[in-house]
Amino acid sequence: MPSDRPELSILYVAANSGTALQRRQALEQLGHEISPIQSGVPSGWRFQLYRIGSRLHRPPDLLGTNKAILAALRSRHWDILWIDKSLSILPETLATFRRESPDTTLIAYSPDDCRILYNEAVRYAQSIPEYDLHITTKSYNVEELRNWGARDVLFIDNAYCPEIHRPLELSTVDRDHFACEVGFVGYFEEDRAERMLELARAGVPVVVRGPAWNRLRNSHHDLTVFDEYLEDEDYPKAVNATGINLGFLRKQARDLQTTRSIEIPACGGFLLAERTPEHQALFEEGQEAEFFEGFDELLEKCQFYMAHPDERERIAMGGLERCHRDGYGNKDRLARVLEYVRTKRRVSARVA
């Protein structure tokens, strides 16, 4: 239900897809007035130009996002300018917004490792001091962002979208297509590939779905590869049809948790993920999820839970309940963010 607090007017700059769209919809469900401006990676012939600019560490604004932001600035007052991982926003655009609308809170939300963005996107690095608040799902980015000039930084855990990530009753066709004992959904990475092959060689049948996995096709009879990107409607089907959902972290991004860490339990799936302090804080090991460190423990737990489906189901239901009980959904996460913003605005008003 919408909040009984006064709604906020939010100029929301983000891609019109993926988790950015899910966050926008959650803000709308909270009762706030959202005006979207599209940003991100363009399609068609402009995509090649964007790639060239990105290689030069200057992703170009081929969607006219900066111009649209300034037009919106001069059309009315906004409580919040929310930039969701948009790397082509010019620092001059933000500086103009701050100067002409000093009461607007400028927010940068990033679901990615900001160190990678800092090193690979010049405009993002230059813009860091212009924002009033940086929101990150990477705990290790908090101090780094402060060192790069951020005025304020807020860490939040990852979240799920209840309309997408939920238990499903699968059709016979979907179950036949997605069913597997052990599965992983995500992008190819070398260390992940090594683990998959090791599991297959040890007799554990593994199904992998995600981009760039074709290089492992036909590498082992117990490793099945679908080189495909699962859209929102298919991803929860795959999780629900998989006995053991593997949760591997991106080492390059220094991950301690990912969106998958939350989405899999929210789907009612059994999660077997790499053990980290943040995973252990999110879910109780052996009761709400399972964790491993190193291949030997991964193999041992795969073999055990393949042979004990009732235990898998018990733990999966515990993880689902934890997601619901502790408010791991986008609405709950973002409601806390906006309460933080309101508190900061009240303090600033008193100081002024």
Number of C-alpha atoms within 10 A of each C-alpha: 7 12 11 8 10 8 16 17 18 23 22 25 27 24 21 15 13 11 19 20 16 20 23 27 16 21 24 17 14 20 17 19 17 20 15 17 19 18 25 23 19 18 11 7 8 13 13 13 14 21 16 13 16 17 11 13 18 18 24 23 20 17 17 14 21 21 13 14 22 15 11 16 19 12 9 9 15 21 19 19 24 23 23 23 21 23 25 25 25 18 19 14 16 21 16 14 22 19 10 14 16 12 16 20 21 22 21 22 18 18 18 16 18 23 17 11 17 20 11 18 21 18 21 24 19 16 21 21 20 21 23 19 21 24 20 23 24 23 17 16 20 19 11 15 22 15 10 14 15 19 15 15 20 16 15 16 18 21 26 27 20 18 9 18 24 21 19 14 11 15 10 8 8 14 16 11 12 19 17 21 16 24 24 21 22 21 16 19 15 8 12 18 15 12 16 27 19 16 22 20 14 12 14 19 20 22 22 24 22 17 16 16 19 14 11 18 13 11 13 16 12 18 23 21 22 17 19 16 15 17 9 14 10 13 19 24 25 26 31 26 23 22 23 27 26 28 24 23 22 16 11 9 13 12 18 20 26 20 14 21 27 26 27 29 30 30 27 24 29 31 28 25 22 20 19 15 9 14 20 16 9 20 22 16 17 16 15 24 27 27 21 19 11 10 14 11 12 20 18 11 17 23 16 13 20 16 11 11 14 11 16 25 17 15 24 27 22 20 30 25 16 19 23 13 9 11 14 23 22 20 25 16 19 19 15 12 16 14 12 13 17 15 12 15 16 12 11 11 10 8 7 6
